[in-house]
Amino acid sequence: MDRLLETVDIAELEAQARPRMLDWDQVREMHGQGFDFQNHTASHTYLNELPPAEAESEITRAHEAIHRELGVTARYLAFPDGRISPNLIDLLRQLGYSRAFSTEQHLNWPAREGRRLILGRVGASKDFRGLTGRVSDSIICAELLGVWDVLFLRRWRYRQSVIRNGA
């Protein structure tokens, strides 16, 4: 065991275990290449667990940092862990945000009553491979439009009816 510990670089292991985030130089470089950066709060704190003044501070500190570093005004917010509450929706409207992303799975219809501000979000870990095993642009588009689950469910129901009917 001692010999093993002598060969392991503990500092390197700790560095690899830390979450990796972009620094502002990397963000500016990506922004210069056309990437859009929006608000995700200053410290990734769950806004729904904070008093209203602290939630507002989390949002405005990130908003100001994006403006200071990139010269743009953030108009979208992705809730940390998708955790939303009605008072946060009102706060975002007051702060001038036009869209916010949750982790809810729902169709993003333009006229969805009372939910125009909140959009469903597709997780980065979602599998977008088609039948060939390659990433499918069609599946990504269907998911982003909110119709993939509907199409998938119809296909599943059809297969189940075929199995039941023995056809």
Secondary structure, DSSP 8 states (H G I E B T S, - for coil): -HHHHHH--HHHHHHHHS-----HHHHHHHHHTT----B--SS---GGGS-HHHHHHHHHHHHHHHHHHHS----EEE-GGG---HHHHHHHHHTT--EEE-S------TT-TT-SSEE----TT---B-TTSSB-HHHHHHHHHT-HHHHHHHHHHHHHHHHHHT-
